[in-house]
Amino acid sequence: MDQDKPHCDAVFACSMLLVLLTGLTLFVAPIASANSAINSAATTATFRTKCAGCHGQDGGGSAAGKSMNVPDLRSPAVQNLTDAELAHIISDGKDAMPAFKDSLSEDQIHSLVTHIRSLRQQK
């Protein structure tokens, strides 16, 4: 019977660890999901204030943007750019587009790249 005690202790310890990890996962998953929703809302707000004036809410171009021939962010010409190229354009500007490196963080710029990628699906 003494030989079974270490085995029972090990099974008990593994069971407790599994319960703890499951509980932790169930606790952390909703927080991560909420943070993702907050980040998405923040990125949408940033796009609305910094980009939509010219590019439109859907990326297809506002009336002002179309008059300046801004590119449709949903187009293959934009969507085929690499993430690094898009981030560089947002950061440093291009043609009539202003640079945003002084007003947006790198994380915000990369979130905007992800947002631009999501516009492809809306076309």
CNS distance restraints for C-alpha pairs under 8 A (distance, minus, plus):
assign (resid   1 and name CA) (resid   5 and name CA) 6.86 0.50 0.50
assign (resid   2 and name CA) (resid   6 and name CA) 7.78 0.50 0.50
assign (resid   3 and name CA) (resid   7 and name CA) 7.48 0.50 0.50
assign (resid   4 and name CA) (resid   8 and name CA) 6.14 0.50 0.50
assign (resid   5 and name CA) (resid   9 and name CA) 6.09 0.50 0.50
assign (resid   6 and name CA) (resid  10 and name CA) 6.11 0.50 0.50
assign (resid   7 and name CA) (resid  11 and name CA) 6.23 0.50 0.50
assign (resid   8 and name CA) (resid  12 and name CA) 6.03 0.50 0.50
assign (resid   9 and name CA) (resid  13 and name CA) 6.04 0.50 0.50
assign (resid  10 and name CA) (resid  14 and name CA) 6.11 0.50 0.50
assign (resid  11 and name CA) (resid  15 and name CA) 6.06 0.50 0.50
assign (resid  12 and name CA) (resid  16 and name CA) 6.16 0.50 0.50
assign (resid  13 and name CA) (resid  17 and name CA) 6.15 0.50 0.50
assign (resid  14 and name CA) (resid  18 and name CA) 6.12 0.50 0.50
assign (resid  15 and name CA) (resid  19 and name CA) 6.23 0.50 0.50
assign (resid  16 and name CA) (resid  20 and name CA) 6.10 0.50 0.50
assign (resid  17 and name CA) (resid  21 and name CA) 6.10 0.50 0.50
assign (resid  18 and name CA) (resid  22 and name CA) 6.06 0.50 0.50
assign (resid  19 and name CA) (resid  23 and name CA) 6.09 0.50 0.50
assign (resid  20 and name CA) (resid  24 and name CA) 6.09 0.50 0.50
assign (resid  21 and name CA) (resid  25 and name CA) 6.07 0.50 0.50
assign (resid  22 and name CA) (resid  26 and name CA) 6.22 0.50 0.50
assign (resid  23 and name CA) (resid  27 and name CA) 6.17 0.50 0.50
assign (resid  24 and name CA) (resid  28 and name CA) 6.04 0.50 0.50
assign (resid  25 and name CA) (resid  29 and name CA) 5.86 0.50 0.50
assign (resid  26 and name CA) (resid  30 and name CA) 7.20 0.50 0.50
assign (resid  27 and name CA) (resid  31 and name CA) 7.18 0.50 0.50
assign (resid  28 and name CA) (resid  32 and name CA) 6.21 0.50 0.50
assign (resid  29 and name CA) (resid  33 and name CA) 6.17 0.50 0.50
assign (resid  30 and name CA) (resid  34 and name CA) 6.04 0.50 0.50
assign (resid  31 and name CA) (resid  35 and name CA) 6.13 0.50 0.50
assign (resid  32 and name CA) (resid  36 and name CA) 6.16 0.50 0.50
assign (resid  33 and name CA) (resid  37 and name CA) 6.29 0.50 0.50
assign (resid  34 and name CA) (resid  38 and name CA) 6.17 0.50 0.50
assign (resid  35 and name CA) (resid  39 and name CA) 6.06 0.50 0.50
assign (resid  36 and name CA) (resid  40 and name CA) 6.05 0.50 0.50
assign (resid  37 and name CA) (resid  41 and name CA) 6.12 0.50 0.50
assign (resid  38 and name CA) (resid  42 and name CA) 6.10 0.50 0.50
assign (resid  39 and name CA) (resid  43 and name CA) 6.06 0.50 0.50
assign (resid  40 and name CA) (resid  44 and name CA) 6.13 0.50 0.50
assign (resid  41 and name CA) (resid  45 and name CA) 6.16 0.50 0.50
assign (resid  42 and name CA) (resid  46 and name CA) 6.14 0.50 0.50
assign (resid  43 and name CA) (resid  47 and name CA) 6.08 0.50 0.50
assign (resid  43 and name CA) (resid 108 and name CA) 7.01 0.50 0.50
assign (resid  43 and name CA) (resid 111 and name CA) 6.20 0.50 0.50
assign (resid  43 and name CA) (resid 112 and name CA) 6.31 0.50 0.50
assign (resid  43 and name CA) (resid 115 and name CA) 7.25 0.50 0.50
assign (resid  44 and name CA) (resid  48 and name CA) 6.07 0.50 0.50
assign (resid  44 and name CA) (resid 115 and name CA) 7.57 0.50 0.50
assign (resid  45 and name CA) (resid  49 and name CA) 6.22 0.50 0.50
assign (resid  46 and name CA) (resid  50 and name CA) 5.80 0.50 0.50
assign (resid  46 and name CA) (resid  51 and name CA) 7.61 0.50 0.50
assign (resid  46 and name CA) (resid 108 and name CA) 8.00 0.50 0.50
assign (resid  46 and name CA) (resid 112 and name CA) 7.89 0.50 0.50
assign (resid  47 and name CA) (resid  51 and name CA) 4.95 0.50 0.50
assign (resid  47 and name CA) (resid  52 and name CA) 6.07 0.50 0.50
assign (resid  47 and name CA) (resid  57 and name CA) 7.98 0.50 0.50
assign (resid  47 and name CA) (resid 112 and name CA) 6.82 0.50 0.50
assign (resid  48 and name CA) (resid  52 and name CA) 4.89 0.50 0.50
assign (resid  48 and name CA) (resid  53 and name CA) 7.36 0.50 0.50
assign (resid  48 and name CA) (resid  57 and name CA) 6.59 0.50 0.50
assign (resid  49 and name CA) (resid  53 and name CA) 7.27 0.50 0.50
assign (resid  51 and name CA) (resid  55 and name CA) 5.77 0.50 0.50
assign (resid  51 and name CA) (resid  56 and name CA) 7.31 0.50 0.50
assign (resid  52 and name CA) (resid  56 and name CA) 4.15 0.50 0.50
assign (resid  52 and name CA) (resid  57 and name CA) 5.07 0.50 0.50
assign (resid  52 and name CA) (resid  58 and name CA) 7.92 0.50 0.50
assign (resid  52 and name CA) (resid  59 and name CA) 7.15 0.50 0.50
assign (resid  52 and name CA) (resid  61 and name CA) 7.64 0.50 0.50
assign (resid  52 and name CA) (resid  62 and name CA) 7.15 0.50 0.50
assign (resid  53 and name CA) (resid  62 and name CA) 6.43 0.50 0.50
assign (resid  53 and name CA) (resid  64 and name CA) 7.49 0.50 0.50
assign (resid  53 and name CA) (resid  65 and name CA) 7.24 0.50 0.50
assign (resid  54 and name CA) (resid  61 and name CA) 5.87 0.50 0.50
assign (resid  54 and name CA) (resid  62 and name CA) 5.25 0.50 0.50
assign (resid  54 and name CA) (resid  63 and name CA) 7.61 0.50 0.50
assign (resid  54 and name CA) (resid  64 and name CA) 5.95 0.50 0.50
assign (resid  54 and name CA) (resid  65 and name CA) 4.02 0.50 0.50
assign (resid  54 and name CA) (resid  66 and name CA) 7.53 0.50 0.50
assign (resid  54 and name CA) (resid  70 and name CA) 7.08 0.50 0.50
assign (resid  55 and name CA) (resid  59 and name CA) 4.95 0.50 0.50
assign (resid  55 and name CA) (resid  60 and name CA) 5.98 0.50 0.50
assign (resid  55 and name CA) (resid  61 and name CA) 3.90 0.50 0.50
assign (resid  55 and name CA) (resid  62 and name CA) 5.49 0.50 0.50
assign (resid  55 and name CA) (resid  65 and name CA) 5.89 0.50 0.50
assign (resid  55 and name CA) (resid  70 and name CA) 6.84 0.50 0.50
assign (resid  55 and name CA) (resid  71 and name CA) 7.58 0.50 0.50
assign (resid  55 and name CA) (resid  72 and name CA) 6.96 0.50 0.50
assign (resid  55 and name CA) (resid  73 and name CA) 7.20 0.50 0.50
assign (resid  56 and name CA) (resid  60 and name CA) 5.80 0.50 0.50
assign (resid  56 and name CA) (resid  61 and name CA) 4.41 0.50 0.50
assign (resid  56 and name CA) (resid  62 and name CA) 4.33 0.50 0.50
assign (resid  56 and name CA) (resid  65 and name CA) 7.66 0.50 0.50
assign (resid  57 and name CA) (resid  61 and name CA) 7.80 0.50 0.50
assign (resid  57 and name CA) (resid  62 and name CA) 7.82 0.50 0.50
assign (resid  58 and name CA) (resid 119 and name CA) 6.64 0.50 0.50
assign (resid  58 and name CA) (resid 122 and name CA) 7.39 0.50 0.50
assign (resid  59 and name CA) (resid  72 and name CA) 5.87 0.50 0.50
assign (resid  59 and name CA) (resid  73 and name CA) 4.89 0.50 0.50
assign (resid  59 and name CA) (resid  74 and name CA) 6.12 0.50 0.50
assign (resid  59 and name CA) (resid 116 and name CA) 7.57 0.50 0.50
assign (resid  59 and name CA) (resid 119 and name CA) 6.55 0.50 0.50
assign (resid  60 and name CA) (resid  71 and name CA) 7.74 0.50 0.50
assign (resid  60 and name CA) (resid  72 and name CA) 4.59 0.50 0.50
assign (resid  60 and name CA) (resid  73 and name CA) 6.16 0.50 0.50
assign (resid  60 and name CA) (resid  74 and name CA) 6.56 0.50 0.50
assign (resid  61 and name CA) (resid  65 and name CA) 5.34 0.50 0.50
assign (resid  61 and name CA) (resid  66 and name CA) 5.60 0.50 0.50
assign (resid  61 and name CA) (resid  70 and name CA) 6.75 0.50 0.50
assign (resid  61 and name CA) (resid  71 and name CA) 7.28 0.50 0.50
assign (resid  61 and name CA) (resid  72 and name CA) 5.92 0.50 0.50
assign (resid  61 and name CA) (resid  73 and name CA) 7.93 0.50 0.50
assign (resid  62 and name CA) (resid  66 and name CA) 5.94 0.50 0.50
assign (resid  63 and name CA) (resid  67 and name CA) 6.30 0.50 0.50
assign (resid  64 and name CA) (resid  68 and name CA) 6.56 0.50 0.50
assign (resid  65 and name CA) (resid  69 and name CA) 6.17 0.50 0.50
assign (resid  65 and name CA) (resid  70 and name CA) 5.31 0.50 0.50
assign (resid  66 and name CA) (resid  70 and name CA) 5.81 0.50 0.50
assign (resid  71 and name CA) (resid  75 and name CA) 7.66 0.50 0.50
assign (resid  71 and name CA) (resid  78 and name CA) 7.37 0.50 0.50
assign (resid  72 and name CA) (resid  78 and name CA) 7.31 0.50 0.50
assign (resid  73 and name CA) (resid  78 and name CA) 5.60 0.50 0.50
assign (resid  73 and name CA) (resid  79 and name CA) 6.98 0.50 0.50
assign (resid  73 and name CA) (resid 116 and name CA) 6.50 0.50 0.50
assign (resid  73 and name CA) (resid 119 and name CA) 7.11 0.50 0.50
assign (resid  73 and name CA) (resid 120 and name CA) 7.62 0.50 0.50
assign (resid  74 and name CA) (resid  78 and name CA) 6.74 0.50 0.50
assign (resid  74 and name CA) (resid  79 and name CA) 6.40 0.50 0.50
assign (resid  74 and name CA) (resid 116 and name CA) 7.44 0.50 0.50
assign (resid  74 and name CA) (resid 117 and name CA) 7.83 0.50 0.50
assign (resid  74 and name CA) (resid 119 and name CA) 5.55 0.50 0.50
assign (resid  74 and name CA) (resid 120 and name CA) 4.56 0.50 0.50
assign (resid  74 and name CA) (resid 121 and name CA) 7.90 0.50 0.50
assign (resid  74 and name CA) (resid 122 and name CA) 7.73 0.50 0.50
assign (resid  74 and name CA) (resid 123 and name CA) 6.31 0.50 0.50
assign (resid  75 and name CA) (resid  79 and name CA) 6.03 0.50 0.50
assign (resid  75 and name CA) (resid 120 and name CA) 7.20 0.50 0.50
assign (resid  76 and name CA) (resid  80 and name CA) 5.51 0.50 0.50
assign (resid  77 and name CA) (resid  81 and name CA) 6.97 0.50 0.50
assign (resid  79 and name CA) (resid 116 and name CA) 7.91 0.50 0.50
assign (resid  79 and name CA) (resid 117 and name CA) 6.64 0.50 0.50
assign (resid  79 and name CA) (resid 120 and name CA) 7.08 0.50 0.50
assign (resid  81 and name CA) (resid  85 and name CA) 5.94 0.50 0.50
assign (resid  81 and name CA) (resid  86 and name CA) 6.42 0.50 0.50
assign (resid  82 and name CA) (resid  86 and name CA) 6.34 0.50 0.50
assign (resid  83 and name CA) (resid  87 and name CA) 6.06 0.50 0.50
assign (resid  83 and name CA) (resid 110 and name CA) 7.98 0.50 0.50
assign (resid  83 and name CA) (resid 113 and name CA) 6.44 0.50 0.50
assign (resid  84 and name CA) (resid  88 and name CA) 6.05 0.50 0.50
assign (resid  85 and name CA) (resid  89 and name CA) 6.25 0.50 0.50
assign (resid  86 and name CA) (resid  90 and name CA) 6.23 0.50 0.50
assign (resid  86 and name CA) (resid 113 and name CA) 6.34 0.50 0.50
assign (resid  87 and name CA) (resid  91 and name CA) 5.95 0.50 0.50
assign (resid  87 and name CA) (resid 109 and name CA) 6.08 0.50 0.50
assign (resid  87 and name CA) (resid 110 and name CA) 6.33 0.50 0.50
assign (resid  87 and name CA) (resid 113 and name CA) 6.38 0.50 0.50
assign (resid  88 and name CA) (resid  92 and name CA) 5.80 0.50 0.50
assign (resid  88 and name CA) (resid  93 and name CA) 7.53 0.50 0.50
assign (resid  89 and name CA) (resid  93 and name CA) 4.85 0.50 0.50
assign (resid  89 and name CA) (resid  94 and name CA) 5.88 0.50 0.50
assign (resid  89 and name CA) (resid  99 and name CA) 7.60 0.50 0.50
assign (resid  90 and name CA) (resid  99 and name CA) 6.23 0.50 0.50
assign (resid  90 and name CA) (resid 100 and name CA) 5.99 0.50 0.50
assign (resid  90 and name CA) (resid 101 and name CA) 7.47 0.50 0.50
assign (resid  90 and name CA) (resid 109 and name CA) 6.75 0.50 0.50
assign (resid  91 and name CA) (resid  99 and name CA) 5.28 0.50 0.50
assign (resid  91 and name CA) (resid 100 and name CA) 4.87 0.50 0.50
assign (resid  91 and name CA) (resid 101 and name CA) 4.40 0.50 0.50
assign (resid  91 and name CA) (resid 104 and name CA) 7.99 0.50 0.50
assign (resid  91 and name CA) (resid 109 and name CA) 7.08 0.50 0.50
assign (resid  92 and name CA) (resid  98 and name CA) 7.25 0.50 0.50
assign (resid  92 and name CA) (resid  99 and name CA) 4.32 0.50 0.50
assign (resid  92 and name CA) (resid 100 and name CA) 6.51 0.50 0.50
assign (resid  92 and name CA) (resid 101 and name CA) 6.34 0.50 0.50
assign (resid  93 and name CA) (resid  97 and name CA) 5.05 0.50 0.50
assign (resid  93 and name CA) (resid  98 and name CA) 4.67 0.50 0.50
assign (resid  93 and name CA) (resid  99 and name CA) 3.96 0.50 0.50
assign (resid  93 and name CA) (resid 100 and name CA) 6.98 0.50 0.50
assign (resid  94 and name CA) (resid  98 and name CA) 6.85 0.50 0.50
assign (resid  94 and name CA) (resid  99 and name CA) 7.57 0.50 0.50
assign (resid 100 and name CA) (resid 104 and name CA) 5.72 0.50 0.50
assign (resid 101 and name CA) (resid 105 and name CA) 6.93 0.50 0.50
assign (resid 101 and name CA) (resid 106 and name CA) 7.76 0.50 0.50
assign (resid 104 and name CA) (resid 108 and name CA) 5.85 0.50 0.50
assign (resid 104 and name CA) (resid 109 and name CA) 6.40 0.50 0.50
assign (resid 105 and name CA) (resid 109 and name CA) 6.27 0.50 0.50
assign (resid 106 and name CA) (resid 110 and name CA) 6.16 0.50 0.50
assign (resid 107 and name CA) (resid 111 and name CA) 6.07 0.50 0.50
assign (resid 108 and name CA) (resid 112 and name CA) 6.19 0.50 0.50
assign (resid 109 and name CA) (resid 113 and name CA) 6.39 0.50 0.50
assign (resid 110 and name CA) (resid 114 and name CA) 6.41 0.50 0.50
assign (resid 111 and name CA) (resid 115 and name CA) 6.18 0.50 0.50
assign (resid 112 and name CA) (resid 116 and name CA) 6.06 0.50 0.50
assign (resid 113 and name CA) (resid 117 and name CA) 6.28 0.50 0.50
assign (resid 114 and name CA) (resid 118 and name CA) 6.41 0.50 0.50
assign (resid 115 and name CA) (resid 119 and name CA) 6.59 0.50 0.50
assign (resid 116 and name CA) (resid 120 and name CA) 7.28 0.50 0.50
assign (resid 118 and name CA) (resid 122 and name CA) 7.42 0.50 0.50
assign (resid 119 and name CA) (resid 123 and name CA) 6.94 0.50 0.50
